[in-house]
Amino acid sequence: MLRDDREHLELEKLSVEIHKLMAESRKLAAEEAKIKREAMFYPFAVGAGLITALVALITLLRK
């Protein structure tokens, strides 16, 4: 009986560890998707900043 309880506790501990690792894996996958999305839009953000700076410079030079 004691052996069965010990085995059950070990199996339960392994199950909890598996669930924890699966949750961490999902978290890392979500972070990866976020980084990929940000990397895709980064050139657009830089381009928009450059255009804004250029328009501001042209506006200042015309006055």
C-alpha positions as CSV (number, residue, x, y, z in Angstrom):
1,M,0.0,0.0,0.0
2,L,2.8,2.4,0.9
3,R,4.5,1.6,-2.4
4,D,1.4,2.3,-4.4
5,D,0.9,5.7,-2.6
6,R,4.5,6.6,-3.3
7,E,4.2,5.7,-7.0
8,H,0.9,7.6,-7.2
9,L,2.6,10.7,-5.7
10,E,5.5,10.4,-8.1
11,L,3.2,10.1,-11.1
12,E,1.2,13.1,-9.8
13,K,4.4,15.1,-9.4
14,L,5.5,14.2,-13.0
15,S,2.0,15.2,-14.3
16,V,2.3,18.6,-12.6
17,E,5.8,19.1,-14.0
18,I,4.5,18.2,-17.5
19,H,1.7,20.7,-17.2
20,K,4.1,23.4,-16.0
21,L,6.5,22.7,-19.0
22,M,3.6,22.8,-21.4
23,A,2.5,26.2,-20.1
24,E,6.0,27.5,-20.3
25,S,6.3,26.2,-23.9
26,R,3.0,28.0,-24.8
27,K,4.3,31.2,-23.2
28,L,7.6,31.0,-25.2
29,A,5.7,30.3,-28.4
30,A,3.5,33.4,-27.8
31,E,6.7,35.5,-27.1
32,E,8.2,34.2,-30.3
33,A,5.1,35.2,-32.3
34,K,5.2,38.7,-30.7
35,I,8.9,39.2,-31.6
36,K,8.3,38.1,-35.2
37,R,5.3,40.5,-35.5
38,E,7.4,43.3,-34.1
39,A,10.3,42.6,-36.4
40,M,7.9,42.6,-39.4
41,F,6.6,46.1,-38.5
42,Y,9.9,47.7,-37.4
43,P,10.9,48.9,-40.9
44,F,7.5,50.6,-41.3
45,A,7.9,52.4,-37.9
46,V,11.4,53.5,-38.8
47,G,10.2,54.7,-42.3
48,A,7.4,56.6,-40.7
49,G,9.7,58.3,-38.3
50,L,12.1,59.3,-41.1
51,I,9.3,60.7,-43.2
52,T,8.0,62.7,-40.2
53,A,11.5,64.1,-39.5
54,L,11.9,64.9,-43.2
55,V,8.6,66.7,-43.4
56,A,9.4,68.6,-40.2
57,L,12.8,69.6,-41.6
58,I,11.3,70.8,-44.9
59,T,8.7,72.8,-43.0
60,L,11.3,74.5,-40.9
61,L,13.5,75.3,-43.9
62,R,10.6,76.9,-45.9
63,K,9.9,79.4,-43.1
